């Protein structure tokens, strides 16, 4: 599985995911589970939602392939 989530994207996903999970617990809402998706995709550095659009937030190496 090729990574398609870069460093900045990864940090934003993990921080936002933890904030959403915390808000879900605070408000006792199941929407906090959405934060889990962000945290997991940030940790794995792979987002399936980017695949259909062939997107990647990773930097490019000299050969033009995602790193």
Secondary structure as a PSIPRED ss2 file (coil, helix, strand):
# PSIPRED VFORMAT (PSIPRED V4.0)

   1 X C   1.000  0.000  0.000
   2 X C   1.000  0.000  0.000
   3 X C   1.000  0.000  0.000
   4 X C   1.000  0.000  0.000
   5 X C   1.000  0.000  0.000
   6 X C   1.000  0.000  0.000
   7 X H   0.000  1.000  0.000
   8 X H   0.000  1.000  0.000
   9 X H   0.000  1.000  0.000
  10 X H   0.000  1.000  0.000
  11 X H   0.000  1.000  0.000
  12 X H   0.000  1.000  0.000
  13 X H   0.000  1.000  0.000
  14 X H   0.000  1.000  0.000
  15 X H   0.000  1.000  0.000
  16 X H   0.000  1.000  0.000
  17 X H   0.000  1.000  0.000
  18 X H   0.000  1.000  0.000
  19 X H   0.000  1.000  0.000
  20 X H   0.000  1.000  0.000
  21 X H   0.000  1.000  0.000
  22 X H   0.000  1.000  0.000
  23 X H   0.000  1.000  0.000
  24 X H   0.000  1.000  0.000
  25 X H   0.000  1.000  0.000
  26 X H   0.000  1.000  0.000
  27 X C   1.000  0.000  0.000
  28 X C   1.000  0.000  0.000
  29 X C   1.000  0.000  0.000
  30 X H   0.000  1.000  0.000
  31 X H   0.000  1.000  0.000
  32 X H   0.000  1.000  0.000
  33 X H   0.000  1.000  0.000
  34 X H   0.000  1.000  0.000
  35 X H   0.000  1.000  0.000
  36 X H   0.000  1.000  0.000
  37 X H   0.000  1.000  0.000
  38 X H   0.000  1.000  0.000
  39 X H   0.000  1.000  0.000
  40 X H   0.000  1.000  0.000
  41 X H   0.000  1.000  0.000
  42 X H   0.000  1.000  0.000
  43 X H   0.000  1.000  0.000
  44 X H   0.000  1.000  0.000
  45 X C   1.000  0.000  0.000
  46 X C   1.000  0.000  0.000
  47 X C   1.000  0.000  0.000
  48 X H   0.000  1.000  0.000
  49 X H   0.000  1.000  0.000
  50 X H   0.000  1.000  0.000
  51 X H   0.000  1.000  0.000
  52 X C   1.000  0.000  0.000
  53 X C   1.000  0.000  0.000
  54 X C   1.000  0.000  0.000
  55 X C   1.000  0.000  0.000
  56 X C   1.000  0.000  0.000
  57 X C   1.000  0.000  0.000
  58 X C   1.000  0.000  0.000
  59 X C   1.000  0.000  0.000
  60 X E   0.000  0.000  1.000
  61 X C   1.000  0.000  0.000
  62 X C   1.000  0.000  0.000
  63 X C   1.000  0.000  0.000
  64 X C   1.000  0.000  0.000
  65 X C   1.000  0.000  0.000
  66 X E   0.000  0.000  1.000
  67 X C   1.000  0.000  0.000
